[in-house]
Amino acid sequence: MSREIMIRIRRAVRRGRYLITDHALDEAGFDDLLEGDILEILLNGKLDSIYADDWRGTRYVIRGEIEELELDVVCRFQEDGNLLIIITVYLAD
């Protein structure tokens, strides 16, 4: 299942079917990250966690590295499944 999720996430990014929330951009800015860094993690990172108990929809945590920093990007698909919503990004614990 995780392979299929990553294929779906990467397809959305490559097709430009994503929305980065203001919150995600703010959090990225605190760590001197750019939009391209977030997309890089989604395209090359690994699925770290799935949270299916959220009433807004299943969230996925993708973990990857940018310039030796280990980062997590949290995302979900819009209800209709056509748009990937990038919720936040943060330094991994």
KOLBA-266696 format. One record per residue (C-alpha): x, y, z; residue number from 1. Coordinates in nm, 4 decimals, decimal comma. Each point is the difference from the previous one (the first is absolute). Layout:
# residues N
+----------+----------+----------+------+
|       xx |       yy |       zz | resi |
+----------+----------+----------+------+
|        X |        Y |        Z |  NUM |
...
+----------+----------+----------+------+
This chain:
# residues 93
+----------+----------+----------+------+
|       xx |       yy |       zz | resi |
+----------+----------+----------+------+
|   0,0000 |   0,0000 |   0,0000 |    1 |
|   0,2783 |   0,2489 |   0,0813 |    2 |
|   0,1432 |  -0,0370 |  -0,3505 |    3 |
|  -0,3367 |   0,0915 |  -0,1528 |    4 |
|  -0,0330 |   0,3019 |   0,2291 |    5 |
|   0,3435 |   0,1303 |  -0,0975 |    6 |
|  -0,0789 |  -0,0492 |  -0,3694 |    7 |
|  -0,3200 |   0,1994 |   0,0467 |    8 |
|   0,1766 |   0,2793 |   0,1925 |    9 |
|   0,2829 |   0,0240 |  -0,2522 |   10 |
|  -0,2433 |   0,0019 |  -0,2901 |   11 |
|  -0,1902 |   0,2912 |   0,1567 |   12 |
|   0,3232 |   0,1969 |   0,0489 |   13 |
|   0,1249 |  -0,0665 |  -0,3532 |   14 |
|  -0,3338 |   0,1049 |  -0,1475 |   15 |
|  -0,0129 |   0,3150 |   0,2099 |   16 |
|  -0,3100 |  -0,1193 |   0,1837 |   17 |
|   0,1017 |   0,1171 |   0,3436 |   18 |
|  -0,0603 |   0,2914 |   0,2331 |   19 |
|   0,2532 |   0,1054 |   0,2605 |   20 |
|  -0,1786 |   0,1610 |   0,2934 |   21 |
|   0,1162 |   0,3294 |   0,1433 |   22 |
|   0,0757 |  -0,1877 |   0,3205 |   23 |
|   0,2356 |  -0,2375 |  -0,1841 |   24 |
|   0,1769 |   0,2912 |  -0,1684 |   25 |
|   0,0345 |   0,1827 |   0,3340 |   26 |
|   0,1425 |  -0,3081 |   0,1701 |   27 |
|   0,2386 |  -0,0608 |  -0,2903 |   28 |
|   0,1170 |   0,3593 |   0,0224 |   29 |
|   0,0905 |  -0,0426 |   0,3670 |   30 |
|   0,2508 |  -0,2657 |  -0,1096 |   31 |
|   0,1176 |   0,1928 |  -0,3090 |   32 |
|  -0,1698 |  -0,2455 |  -0,2347 |   33 |
|  -0,1535 |   0,0842 |  -0,3350 |   34 |
|  -0,3031 |  -0,1341 |  -0,1819 |   35 |
|   0,2371 |  -0,2040 |  -0,2167 |   36 |
|   0,1398 |  -0,1690 |   0,3095 |   37 |
|  -0,3482 |  -0,1126 |   0,1023 |   38 |
|  -0,0661 |  -0,1384 |  -0,3465 |   39 |
|   0,3398 |  -0,1724 |  -0,0019 |   40 |
|  -0,0931 |  -0,1888 |   0,3167 |   41 |
|  -0,3343 |  -0,1053 |  -0,1467 |   42 |
|   0,1662 |  -0,1212 |  -0,3194 |   43 |
|   0,2925 |  -0,1828 |   0,1621 |   44 |
|  -0,0923 |  -0,0669 |   0,3617 |   45 |
|  -0,1541 |  -0,3044 |   0,1606 |   46 |
|  -0,3370 |  -0,0519 |   0,1603 |   47 |
|   0,0619 |   0,0169 |   0,3747 |   48 |
|  -0,3522 |  -0,0081 |   0,1482 |   49 |
|  -0,3677 |  -0,0146 |  -0,0862 |   50 |
|  -0,2658 |   0,1548 |   0,2240 |   51 |
|  -0,3405 |  -0,1241 |  -0,1082 |   52 |
|  -0,1957 |   0,1155 |   0,3055 |   53 |
|  -0,0355 |   0,3661 |  -0,1041 |   54 |
|  -0,3548 |   0,1033 |  -0,0952 |   55 |
|   0,1455 |   0,2313 |  -0,2677 |   56 |
|   0,1646 |  -0,2920 |  -0,1793 |   57 |
|   0,2981 |  -0,2289 |   0,0259 |   58 |
|   0,3308 |   0,1816 |   0,0557 |   59 |
|   0,3320 |  -0,1235 |  -0,1306 |   60 |
|   0,3403 |   0,0862 |   0,1447 |   61 |
|   0,2799 |  -0,0105 |  -0,2561 |   62 |
|   0,3562 |   0,0064 |   0,1349 |   63 |
|   0,3000 |   0,1140 |  -0,1996 |   64 |
|   0,3265 |   0,1915 |   0,0153 |   65 |
|   0,0956 |   0,3436 |  -0,1250 |   66 |
|   0,3575 |   0,1152 |   0,0572 |   67 |
|   0,0515 |  -0,2560 |   0,2777 |   68 |
|  -0,3202 |   0,1039 |   0,1793 |   69 |
|  -0,2559 |  -0,2738 |   0,0548 |   70 |
|  -0,3449 |   0,1431 |  -0,0631 |   71 |
|  -0,3601 |  -0,1145 |   0,0110 |   72 |
|  -0,2674 |   0,1263 |  -0,2371 |   73 |
|  -0,3610 |  -0,0613 |   0,1020 |   74 |
|  -0,2572 |  -0,0166 |  -0,2777 |   75 |
|  -0,3431 |  -0,1325 |  -0,0885 |   76 |
|  -0,2181 |  -0,0227 |  -0,3055 |   77 |
|  -0,3027 |   0,2213 |  -0,0408 |   78 |
|  -0,3310 |  -0,1844 |   0,0392 |   79 |
|  -0,0377 |  -0,0554 |  -0,3737 |   80 |
|   0,3568 |  -0,1351 |  -0,0153 |   81 |
|   0,1116 |   0,2357 |  -0,2772 |   82 |
|   0,2101 |   0,2447 |   0,2027 |   83 |
|   0,2828 |  -0,0674 |   0,2453 |   84 |
|  -0,0095 |   0,2386 |   0,2953 |   85 |
|   0,3389 |   0,0575 |   0,1630 |   86 |
|  -0,0839 |   0,0799 |   0,3610 |   87 |
|   0,3326 |   0,0576 |   0,1696 |   88 |
|   0,3719 |  -0,0724 |   0,0012 |   89 |
|   0,2324 |  -0,0322 |   0,2968 |   90 |
|   0,3348 |  -0,1366 |   0,1128 |   91 |
|  -0,0350 |  -0,3693 |   0,0818 |   92 |
|   0,0636 |  -0,1093 |   0,3573 |   93 |
+----------+----------+----------+------+
